[in-house]
Amino acid sequence: METDYKDFYNSYLKEYHEVRAIYLNNLLNNIDDINSVIKANELEAHGVNISLTKNTKFIIQADLRQNYYHSIESFFEFFFALLPKKGKAPENRNILRSLANSNWRQNYKKIGYIANGKLNLNILDEKIEYYGYNVSIGQYLFYIGTFSSEKFDENFQNSVINSIESIKKTIKTIAVEFSNRDEYNAYKHTMRVFPSINSIQILNANTLKEKINFDLSNSASYQIYNDKENETILKTKLFDPERDFKMSKICSRLIYNMINLRSVAFGDRDDQKLNEKVALILFNKDNISDSIKHNVQIQDLIFSSKKIK
């Protein structure tokens, strides 16, 4: 038995990452309420209470962070599966096979090429012939079925062009952030991320009085071992849940556009649904810029030590 591509486009959970971001953000804003629920599930062993609420805030922020990384990975899987090759669009009906047989290592390399500029996102402006229309790759990817100038006026077409410019900026940003995956791997594999450093103080060398104090109490750390160089690296990142929340939503909405309009183009549409309105999302530079900006002073701290032979 094989899932029909129509069923896939119609039933795919295109809102998955945005819904996760919303409920995790809501939990984060209501720590006391969720802690009361968690506390009711605590155990007692040998007369000692086993606390489950010590790291609730850390855990929720870690989940928000993982959700953001996963939304990036999911977006790029669709992006590369649907991206035209040699000026020709792939068969959209083979989407599930393309995803299931994805060469994720090769896709990771492509993400790296976008991050370092080897793969220029101006490819989204290149034109392809698709069902009699000469359209940009960007419009084919994110606004399929909106090619007719009779049904979609000049104002809409200009909005799509501007939206694709904002999408380019988003793709470049998430490619840069995803191309170094040691943090994501630390979350995925054995949950090797932990609260470690509370603060860093910079002292006056003569008086030993504190000059600068960086609050790192809301941070996550993970360890990397480079045995070849006899080096141990501790990386610490301040949580930025507001940004993770916003960026997860943007990635989710990019996926939504790619899938929702294909469910119209390739899915089953009975007579009752033929006249239904379909929502699509236009992106703008102001919203993208606001979401991309960091809300913490320090993004990365790296402590390295080497054994000297």
ZAMAR-129071 format. One record per atom (N, C-alpha, C): residue in three letters; x, y, z. Coordinates in steps of 0.05 Angstrom, whole numbers, padded with zeros to 5 digits, always signed. Layout:
! ZAMAR-129071
alaXYZ/...
***
This chain:
! ZAMAR-129071
met+00017-00024+00000/met+00000+00000+00000/met+00018+00025+00000/glu+00011+00044-00017/glu+00027+00069-00019/glu+00009+00093-00015/thr+00019+00112+00001/thr+00003+00137+00005/thr+00002+00153-00020/asp-00021+00161-00028/asp-00025+00177-00052/asp-00014+00205-00048/tyr-00002+00217-00069/tyr+00009+00244-00066/tyr-00013+00264-00059/lys-00037+00259-00069/lys-00059+00278-00062/lys-00065+00278-00032/asp-00065+00254-00021/asp-00069+00252+00008/asp-00047+00265+00024/phe-00022+00262+00013/phe+00001+00275+00027/phe-00002+00305+00027/tyr-00007+00317+00004/tyr-00010+00346+00003/tyr-00034+00356+00020/asn-00055+00340+00020/asn-00079+00349+00034/asn-00077+00346+00065/ser-00061+00326+00074/ser-00061+00320+00102/ser-00034+00326+00116/tyr-00014+00335+00101/tyr+00012+00340+00114/tyr+00009+00362+00136/leu+00023+00358+00158/leu+00020+00376+00181/leu+00037+00401+00176/lys+00028+00418+00157/lys+00044+00441+00149/lys+00045+00463+00171/glu+00028+00461+00191/glu+00028+00480+00213/glu+00043+00469+00238/tyr+00056+00446+00235/tyr+00068+00432+00258/tyr+00086+00450+00274/his+00106+00462+00262/his+00126+00477+00276/his+00115+00503+00288/glu+00096+00515+00274/glu+00084+00540+00286/glu+00067+00533+00310/val+00052+00512+00309/val+00035+00504+00332/val+00053+00498+00356/arg+00075+00483+00351/arg+00094+00476+00372/arg+00105+00502+00384/ala+00113+00520+00367/ala+00125+00545+00377/ala+00105+00561+00394/ile+00080+00561+00386/ile+00060+00576+00401/ile+00055+00563+00428/tyr+00051+00537+00429/tyr+00045+00525+00456/tyr+00070+00525+00474/leu+00094+00522+00463/leu+00118+00524+00479/leu+00122+00552+00490/asn+00117+00572+00473/asn+00119+00600+00482/asn+00098+00606+00503/asn+00075+00594+00501/asn+00054+00598+00521/asn+00062+00585+00547/leu+00074+00561+00546/leu+00084+00548+00570/leu+00105+00565+00584/leu+00123+00577+00567/leu+00144+00593+00578/leu+00134+00617+00592/asn+00112+00628+00582/asn+00100+00652+00595/asn+00082+00646+00619/asn+00079+00620+00624/asn+00062+00611+00646/asn+00076+00589+00662/ile+00101+00595+00670/ile+00117+00575+00684/ile+00104+00565+00709/asp+00093+00583+00725/asp+00081+00575+00751/asp+00058+00555+00747/asp+00042+00560+00726/asp+00019+00542+00721/asp+00029+00514+00713/ile+00048+00513+00695/ile+00057+00487+00685/ile+00073+00473+00708/asn+00087+00488+00725/asn+00101+00475+00747/asn+00082+00462+00767/ser+00059+00474+00770/ser+00039+00462+00789/ser+00030+00435+00778/val+00027+00433+00751/val+00019+00408+00739/val+00042+00387+00742/ile+00066+00396+00736/ile+00089+00378+00738/ile+00093+00369+00766/lys+00090+00387+00785/lys+00094+00380+00814/lys+00075+00358+00823/ala+00051+00357+00812/ala+00032+00337+00819/ala+00041+00309+00811/asn+00061+00308+00793/asn+00071+00282+00783/asn+00098+00274+00796/glu+00106+00290+00815/glu+00132+00284+00828/glu+00130+00259+00845/leu+00153+00245+00847/leu+00154+00221+00863/leu+00169+00226+00890/glu+00164+00208+00908/glu+00179+00208+00933/glu+00192+00181+00937/ala+00218+00182+00943/ala+00233+00157+00947/ala+00248+00158+00973/his+00242+00139+00990/his+00256+00137+01017/his+00252+00163+01032/gly+00228+00175+01030/gly+00222+00199+01045/gly+00233+00224+01033/val+00246+00222+01009/val+00258+00246+00996/val+00242+00251+00970/asn+00233+00276+00967/asn+00218+00284+00944/asn+00237+00287+00920/ile+00230+00275+00897/ile+00246+00278+00872/ile+00234+00301+00856/ser+00248+00323+00856/ser+00237+00347+00843/ser+00238+00345+00813/leu+00217+00353+00800/leu+00216+00354+00770/leu+00215+00382+00760/thr+00214+00402+00778/thr+00209+00429+00769/thr+00233+00447+00769/lys+00256+00436+00776/lys+00280+00452+00779/lys+00288+00466+00753/asn+00285+00452+00730/asn+00295+00462+00704/asn+00273+00466+00684/thr+00249+00471+00693/thr+00226+00474+00674/thr+00231+00495+00653/lys+00240+00519+00661/lys+00245+00541+00642/lys+00266+00533+00622/phe+00288+00521+00631/phe+00309+00512+00614/phe+00299+00492+00593/ile+00283+00473+00602/ile+00273+00451+00585/ile+00255+00463+00563/ile+00237+00481+00570/ile+00219+00493+00551/ile+00234+00509+00530/gln+00254+00525+00539/gln+00270+00540+00521/gln+00286+00522+00503/ala+00296+00500+00513/ala+00311+00480+00497/ala+00292+00468+00476/asp+00267+00463+00483/asp+00248+00453+00464/asp+00242+00473+00442/leu+00240+00498+00450/leu+00236+00520+00430/leu+00259+00521+00410/arg+00283+00518+00421/arg+00307+00519+00405/arg+00308+00495+00385/gln+00302+00471+00396/gln+00302+00448+00379/gln+00280+00450+00357/asn+00257+00461+00364/asn+00236+00464+00345/asn+00245+00482+00322/tyr+00260+00503+00329/tyr+00270+00521+00308/tyr+00289+00507+00290/tyr+00308+00492+00301/tyr+00326+00477+00284/tyr+00311+00457+00267/his+00292+00443+00278/his+00277+00423+00263/his+00261+00436+00241/ser+00250+00460+00246/ser+00235+00474+00225/ser+00253+00482+00202/ile+00278+00489+00208/ile+00298+00495+00187/ile+00303+00470+00170/glu+00309+00448+00184/glu+00315+00423+00170/glu+00292+00414+00152/ser+00268+00416+00163/ser+00244+00408+00148/ser+00240+00426+00123/phe+00244+00452+00127/phe+00241+00471+00105/phe+00260+00463+00082/phe+00285+00459+00089/phe+00305+00454+00068/phe+00300+00427+00054/glu+00288+00407+00068/glu+00282+00382+00055/glu+00261+00387+00032/phe+00241+00403+00038/phe+00221+00410+00018/phe+00233+00428-00004/phe+00249+00447+00004/phe+00262+00465-00014/phe+00278+00451-00036/phe+00295+00432-00027/phe+00312+00418-00046/phe+00296+00397-00062/ala+00275+00385-00050/ala+00258+00366-00064/ala+00243+00379-00087/leu+00235+00404-00083/leu+00218+00417-00103/leu+00234+00436-00121/leu+00259+00441-00115/leu+00275+00460-00130/leu+00280+00449-00158/pro+00274+00466-00179/pro+00279+00457-00207/pro+00309+00452-00211/lys+00315+00433-00229/lys+00342+00425-00236/lys+00346+00428-00266/lys+00367+00442-00274/lys+00373+00446-00302/lys+00349+00459-00316/gly+00336+00477-00303/gly+00314+00492-00315/gly+00288+00477-00318/lys+00286+00454-00304/lys+00262+00438-00306/lys+00251+00431-00278/ala+00225+00435-00274/ala+00213+00430-00248/ala+00211+00399-00244/pro+00215+00390-00220/pro+00212+00361-00214/pro+00182+00354-00215/glu+00177+00328-00216/glu+00150+00318-00216/glu+00138+00321-00187/asn+00120+00340-00184/asn+00109+00346-00157/asn+00094+00322-00146/arg+00085+00304-00163/arg+00070+00280-00154/arg+00089+00260-00140/asn+00115+00263-00143/asn+00134+00245-00130/asn+00145+00256-00104/ile+00132+00275-00092/ile+00143+00290-00069/ile+00149+00271-00046/leu+00131+00252-00040/leu+00136+00234-00017/leu+00159+00216-00021/arg+00163+00206-00045/arg+00186+00189-00052/arg+00211+00206-00050/ser+00210+00231-00059/ser+00234+00248-00058/ser+00242+00254-00029/leu+00223+00258-00012/leu+00229+00263+00017/leu+00239+00238+00030/ala+00226+00215+00025/ala+00234+00190+00038/ala+00262+00181+00029/asn+00269+00187+00004/asn+00296+00179-00006/asn+00315+00202-00006/ser+00310+00222+00010/ser+00327+00246+00010/ser+00356+00239+00017/asn+00375+00251+00003/asn+00403+00248+00009/asn+00410+00271+00028/trp+00405+00266+00054/trp+00407+00288+00074/trp+00436+00298+00076/arg+00456+00281+00072/arg+00483+00290+00073/arg+00489+00310+00051/gln+00478+00304+00027/gln+00482+00322+00004/gln+00467+00348+00009/asn+00443+00346+00022/asn+00428+00370+00028/asn+00442+00387+00048/tyr+00455+00375+00068/tyr+00471+00390+00087/tyr+00493+00406+00073/lys+00505+00393+00053/lys+00526+00407+00038/lys+00514+00431+00023/lys+00491+00427+00012/lys+00478+00449-00003/lys+00471+00472+00016/ile+00462+00466+00040/ile+00456+00486+00060/ile+00482+00502+00066/gly+00504+00488+00068/gly+00530+00501+00072/gly+00537+00518+00049/tyr+00531+00510+00024/tyr+00537+00526+00001/tyr+00521+00552+00001/ile+00496+00550+00010/ile+00480+00574+00012/ile+00492+00593+00033/ala+00500+00581+00055/ala+00511+00597+00077/ala+00537+00612+00069/asn+00554+00598+00053/asn+00579+00611+00046/asn+00578+00625+00019/gly+00555+00625+00006/gly+00552+00640-00018/gly+00558+00625-00044/lys+00566+00600-00042/lys+00572+00584-00066/lys+00546+00578-00082/leu+00524+00576-00067/leu+00498+00572-00080/leu+00483+00599-00077/asn+00482+00614-00098/asn+00470+00641-00097/asn+00440+00640-00098/leu+00426+00653-00080/leu+00397+00652-00079/leu+00384+00668-00101/asn+00400+00681-00118/asn+00388+00694-00142/asn+00377+00673-00161/ile+00383+00647-00156/ile+00370+00626-00172/ile+00340+00628-00170/leu+00330+00639-00148/leu+00300+00642-00145/leu+00289+00661-00165/asp+00306+00678-00177/asp+00296+00697-00198/asp+00297+00685-00226/glu+00312+00663-00229/glu+00313+00650-00255/glu+00286+00640-00264/lys+00282+00640-00291/lys+00256+00632-00302/lys+00256+00604-00311/ile+00233+00591-00308/ile+00228+00565-00320/ile+00201+00565-00334/glu+00198+00547-00353/glu+00172+00543-00366/glu+00156+00522-00350/tyr+00132+00530-00342/tyr+00116+00511-00326/tyr+00087+00513-00334/tyr+00077+00492-00347/tyr+00049+00491-00356/tyr+00042+00516-00373/gly+00061+00523-00391/gly+00055+00545-00409/gly+00061+00572-00398/tyr+00070+00574-00374/tyr+00077+00600-00362/tyr+00107+00603-00359/asn+00118+00626-00363/asn+00146+00633-00358/asn+00147+00646-00331/val+00155+00631-00310/val+00154+00641-00283/val+00181+00638-00269/ser+00185+00654-00248/ser+00210+00652-00232/ser+00209+00627-00215/ile+00232+00616-00209/ile+00234+00592-00192/ile+00222+00599-00165/gly+00226+00623-00155/gly+00215+00631-00129/gly+00185+00630-00129/gln+00172+00639-00150/gln+00143+00639-00151/gln+00133+00610-00154/tyr+00148+00594-00170/tyr+00140+00566-00173/tyr+00142+00551-00146/leu+00162+00557-00130/leu+00166+00543-00104/leu+00145+00551-00084/phe+00141+00578-00081/phe+00125+00588-00058/phe+00097+00598-00065/tyr+00092+00602-00091/tyr+00066+00612-00100/tyr+00057+00598-00125/ile+00059+00572-00125/ile+00051+00556-00148/ile+00021+00561-00153/gly+00014+00563-00179/gly-00014+00566-00186/gly-00023+00595-00187/thr-00005+00614-00182/thr-00013+00642-00182/thr+00000+00657-00206/phe+00003+00642-00228/phe+00018+00653-00251/phe+00002+00669-00270/ser-00024+00665-00271/ser-00041+00678-00291/ser-00045+00708-00284/ser-00037+00725-00303/ser-00040+00754-00299/ser-00070+00763-00301/glu-00087+00745-00312/glu-00115+00751-00312/glu-00128+00747-00285/lys-00120+00725-00271/lys-00131+00719-00245/lys-00116+00734-00223/phe-00091+00739-00227/phe-00074+00752-00206/phe-00062+00777-00218/asp-00072+00800-00209/asp-00065+00826-00222/asp-00036+00834-00218/glu-00028+00856-00230/glu+00000+00866-00229/glu+00008+00872-00200/asn-00011+00883-00184/asn-00004+00890-00156/asn+00004+00864-00141/phe-00011+00843-00145/phe-00005+00818-00132/phe+00022+00807-00141/gln+00027+00808-00167/gln+00052+00798-00178/gln+00076+00813-00167/asn+00073+00840-00164/asn+00095+00856-00152/asn+00099+00848-00122/ser+00077+00842-00109/ser+00079+00834-00080/ser+00093+00807-00078/val+00089+00790-00097/val+00103+00764-00097/val+00133+00768-00101/ile+00141+00786-00120/ile+00169+00793-00124/ile+00182+00803-00099/asn+00168+00822-00085/asn+00179+00833-00060/asn+00181+00811-00038/ser+00161+00794-00038/ser+00160+00772-00018/ser+00184+00753-00022/ile+00190+00747-00047/ile+00212+00729-00053/ile+00239+00741-00044/glu+00242+00768-00046/glu+00266+00781-00037/glu+00269+00777-00006/ser+00247+00778+00008/ser+00247+00774+00037/ser+00253+00744+00043/ile+00243+00726+00027/ile+00247+00698+00030/ile+00277+00692+00026/lys+00290+00704+00007/lys+00319+00701+00002/lys+00334+00707+00028/lys+00327+00730+00040/lys+00341+00738+00064/lys+00337+00718+00087/thr+00313+00707+00089/thr+00307+00687+00109/thr+00323+00662+00104/ile+00324+00652+00079/ile+00338+00627+00073/ile+00368+00630+00078/lys+00379+00653+00071/lys+00407+00657+00077/lys+00413+00656+00107/thr+00396+00669+00122/thr+00400+00670+00152/thr+00398+00642+00164/ile+00377+00627+00157/ile+00374+00600+00169/ile+00395+00581+00159/ala+00405+00585+00135/ala+00427+00568+00125/ala+00452+00572+00141/val+00459+00597+00147/val+00482+00604+00163/val+00480+00591+00190/glu+00456+00593+00203/glu+00453+00583+00230/glu+00452+00552+00231/phe+00443+00540+00209/phe+00441+00511+00209/phe+00467+00497+00200/ser+00484+00512+00186/ser+00507+00499+00174/ser+00527+00490+00195/asn+00526+00502+00219/asn+00542+00492+00242/asn+00523+00477+00261/arg+00523+00451+00259/arg+00502+00436+00272/arg+00510+00423+00298/asp+00533+00432+00310/asp+00542+00418+00334/asp+00522+00423+00357/glu+00509+00447+00358/glu+00489+00452+00378/glu+00464+00434+00374/tyr+00454+00434+00349/tyr+00431+00417+00343/tyr+00437+00388+00350/asn+00461+00378+00343/asn+00468+00350+00349/asn+00469+00345+00379/ala+00477+00366+00394/ala+00478+00363+00423/ala+00450+00360+00435/tyr+00431+00372+00422/tyr+00403+00369+00431/tyr+00392+00341+00422/lys+00397+00334+00397/lys+00386+00310+00386/lys+00397+00284+00398/his+00424+00284+00402/his+00437+00260+00410/his+00443+00260+00440/thr+00427+00246+00455/thr+00430+00242+00484/thr+00425+00267+00501/met+00415+00288+00488/met+00409+00313+00503/met+00433+00321+00519/arg+00455+00328+00505/arg+00480+00335+00518/arg+00482+00365+00524/val+00460+00379+00526/val+00459+00407+00532/val+00451+00411+00561/phe+00465+00429+00575/phe+00460+00431+00604/phe+00465+00460+00613/pro+00452+00468+00635/pro+00459+00494+00647/pro+00486+00492+00661/ser+00504+00512+00654/ser+00531+00509+00664/ser+00542+00534+00677/ile+00542+00556+00662/ile+00555+00581+00672/ile+00535+00602+00679/asn+00537+00613+00702/asn+00518+00634+00711/asn+00526+00662+00703/ser+00552+00667+00703/ser+00561+00694+00696/ser+00591+00694+00690/ile+00599+00716+00676/ile+00627+00721+00672/ile+00634+00749+00681/gln+00654+00751+00698/gln+00663+00777+00708/gln+00690+00785+00697/ile+00692+00809+00688/ile+00718+00820+00679/ile+00728+00839+00701/leu+00752+00833+00712/leu+00763+00847+00734/leu+00785+00866+00726/asn+00789+00887+00742/asn+00812+00904+00738/asn+00837+00889+00747/ala+00857+00888+00730/ala+00881+00872+00736/ala+00896+00881+00761/asn+00894+00907+00767/asn+00909+00917+00790/asn+00893+00915+00816/thr+00867+00923+00815/thr+00851+00924+00839/thr+00834+00899+00844/leu+00831+00883+00822/leu+00814+00859+00823/leu+00785+00866+00828/lys+00778+00891+00823/lys+00750+00899+00825/lys+00735+00893+00799/glu+00711+00886+00802/glu+00695+00879+00778/glu+00689+00903+00761/lys+00695+00900+00735/lys+00690+00922+00716/lys+00665+00916+00699/ile+00662+00891+00690/ile+00640+00883+00673/ile+00630+00856+00683/asn+00603+00853+00682/asn+00591+00828+00691/asn+00570+00820+00669/phe+00575+00797+00657/phe+00556+00786+00637/phe+00539+00764+00651/asp+00513+00769+00651/asp+00494+00750+00663/asp+00489+00727+00643/leu+00498+00703+00650/leu+00495+00679+00633/leu+00476+00658+00646/ser+00461+00667+00666/ser+00444+00648+00680/ser+00423+00635+00662/asn+00415+00649+00641/asn+00395+00637+00623/asn+00409+00627+00597/ser+00428+00608+00601/ser+00444+00599+00579/ser+00445+00568+00578/ala+00453+00558+00556/ala+00457+00529+00553/ala+00485+00524+00543/ser+00498+00503+00554/ser+00525+00495+00546/ser+00526+00467+00536/tyr+00546+00462+00520/tyr+00551+00434+00511/tyr+00581+00432+00505/gln+00590+00407+00507/gln+00619+00402+00505/gln+00625+00388+00478/ile+00648+00395+00467/ile+00658+00383+00442/ile+00687+00374+00448/tyr+00694+00350+00438/tyr+00721+00339+00442/tyr+00734+00336+00415/asn+00757+00348+00412/asn+00773+00345+00387/asn+00798+00329+00395/asp+00795+00302+00394/asp+00817+00285+00403/asp+00842+00288+00386/lys+00838+00294+00360/lys+00861+00297+00343/lys+00880+00319+00352/glu+00867+00341+00363/glu+00883+00364+00372/glu+00886+00364+00403/asn+00876+00342+00416/asn+00876+00342+00445/asn+00863+00366+00457/glu+00840+00374+00445/glu+00827+00398+00452/glu+00799+00392+00463/thr+00792+00406+00484/thr+00764+00405+00495/thr+00752+00433+00493/ile+00728+00434+00482/ile+00714+00459+00477/ile+00688+00459+00491/leu+00683+00480+00507/leu+00657+00485+00519/leu+00644+00508+00506/lys+00621+00503+00493/lys+00606+00525+00480/lys+00582+00532+00497/thr+00578+00558+00500/thr+00555+00568+00516/thr+00540+00588+00499/lys+00514+00585+00498/lys+00496+00603+00483/lys+00474+00613+00501/leu+00470+00639+00501/leu+00447+00650+00515/leu+00421+00643+00501/phe+00401+00634+00515/phe+00375+00628+00503/phe+00363+00655+00492/asp+00351+00653+00469/asp+00337+00676+00457/asp+00309+00665+00448/pro+00292+00659+00468/pro+00267+00646+00461/pro+00248+00662+00443/glu+00249+00689+00446/glu+00232+00706+00429/glu+00239+00702+00400/arg+00266+00702+00394/arg+00275+00698+00367/arg+00269+00670+00357/asp+00274+00650+00373/asp+00268+00622+00365/asp+00238+00619+00358/phe+00221+00632+00374/phe+00193+00632+00370/phe+00185+00644+00343/lys+00196+00668+00337/lys+00189+00682+00312/lys+00200+00667+00288/met+00225+00658+00290/met+00238+00645+00267/met+00225+00618+00261/ser+00216+00604+00281/ser+00202+00578+00277/ser+00176+00583+00261/lys+00162+00605+00268/lys+00138+00611+00254/lys+00143+00618+00225/ile+00164+00632+00220/ile+00170+00640+00192/ile+00177+00614+00176/cys+00194+00597+00186/cys+00200+00572+00172/cys+00175+00556+00167/ser+00158+00554+00187/ser+00133+00539+00185/ser+00115+00551+00163/arg+00115+00578+00161/arg+00098+00591+00141/arg+00109+00587+00112/leu+00136+00585+00110/leu+00147+00579+00084/leu+00139+00551+00075/ile+00140+00532+00094/ile+00130+00505+00088/ile+00101+00505+00081/tyr+00085+00521+00096/tyr+00056+00523+00091/tyr+00051+00532+00062/asn+00065+00553+00053/asn+00060+00562+00025/asn+00067+00540+00005/met+00089+00526+00009/met+00097+00506-00011/met+00077+00483-00012/ile+00066+00476+00011/ile+00049+00452+00012/ile+00019+00460+00007/asn+00010+00481+00019/asn-00019+00488+00017/asn-00027+00493-00012/leu-00011+00508-00027/leu-00018+00514-00054/leu-00016+00489-00072/arg+00002+00471-00065/arg+00004+00446-00080/arg-00019+00427-00074/ser-00031+00430-00050/ser-00054+00414-00044/ser-00078+00423-00061/val-00078+00449-00069/val-00098+00459-00087/val-00092+00450-00116/ala-00067+00452-00123/ala-00059+00445-00151/ala-00060+00415-00157/phe-00053+00398-00137/phe-00051+00370-00143/phe-00069+00352-00126/gly-00081+00364-00105/gly-00099+00348-00088/gly-00126+00345-00099/asp-00142+00329-00086/asp-00170+00325-00095/asp-00187+00349-00086/arg-00201+00362-00105/arg-00218+00385-00099/arg-00246+00378-00109/asp-00264+00371-00090/asp-00291+00365-00099/asp-00306+00391-00106/asp-00330+00388-00118/asp-00345+00411-00127/asp-00350+00431-00105/gln-00353+00421-00080/gln-00359+00439-00058/gln-00336+00457-00051/lys-00311+00447-00056/lys-00287+00461-00049/lys-00276+00479-00071/leu-00286+00476-00095/leu-00275+00490-00118/leu-00276+00520-00115/asn-00296+00530-00102/asn-00299+00559-00099/asn-00289+00570-00072/glu-00277+00552-00056/glu-00266+00561-00030/glu-00242+00579-00034/lys-00239+00598-00016/lys-00216+00616-00017/lys-00193+00601-00004/val-00169+00606-00014/val-00145+00593-00004/val-00126+00615+00006/ala-00116+00611+00031/ala-00098+00631+00042/ala-00069+00626+00033/leu-00055+00647+00028/leu-00026+00645+00023/leu-00013+00669+00038/ile+00013+00666+00043/ile+00027+00685+00060/ile+00047+00701+00043/leu+00046+00727+00045/leu+00066+00745+00033/leu+00085+00754+00055/phe+00110+00754+00050/phe+00131+00762+00069/phe+00141+00790+00063/asn+00148+00805+00084/asn+00158+00832+00079/asn+00184+00836+00095/lys+00200+00854+00085/lys+00227+00858+00097/lys+00227+00867+00126/asp+00207+00884+00133/asp+00206+00894+00160/asp+00201+00871+00180/asn+00182+00854+00173/asn+00176+00831+00191/asn+00199+00812+00193/ile+00212+00806+00170/ile+00235+00788+00170/ile+00258+00800+00186/ser+00263+00825+00182/ser+00285+00838+00197/ser+00280+00838+00227/asp+00255+00842+00235/asp+00248+00842+00263/asp+00252+00814+00275/ser+00245+00793+00260/ser+00247+00766+00269/ser+00276+00756+00271/ile+00293+00765+00252/ile+00320+00756+00250/ile+00338+00768+00272/lys+00331+00792+00281/lys+00348+00806+00301/lys+00350+00790+00327/his+00374+00791+00339/his+00379+00778+00364/his+00370+00796+00387/asn+00360+00784+00408/asn+00350+00799+00431/asn+00368+00796+00456/val+00391+00784+00452/val+00411+00780+00474/val+00437+00792+00465/gln+00453+00802+00484/gln+00478+00815+00478/gln+00499+00796+00468/ile+00500+00772+00479/ile+00520+00752+00473/ile+00506+00728+00460/gln+00515+00720+00436/gln+00504+00697+00424/gln+00520+00672+00429/asp+00546+00674+00428/asp+00564+00650+00431/asp+00588+00657+00448/leu+00594+00638+00466/leu+00618+00639+00482/leu+00632+00612+00479/ile+00658+00613+00473/ile+00673+00588+00469/ile+00697+00588+00487/phe+00699+00567+00504/phe+00722+00563+00522/phe+00737+00538+00512/ser+00763+00541+00506/ser+00778+00519+00495/ser+00803+00514+00512/ser+00809+00488+00515/ser+00833+00481+00529/ser+00847+00458+00515/lys+00873+00459+00513/lys+00889+00438+00500/lys+00909+00425+00518/lys+00912+00399+00515/lys+00933+00386+00531/lys+00960+00390+00517/ile+00979+00397+00532/ile+01006+00401+00521/ile+01023+00377+00527/lys+01034+00365+00506/lys+01050+00341+00509/lys+01077+00347+00521/
***
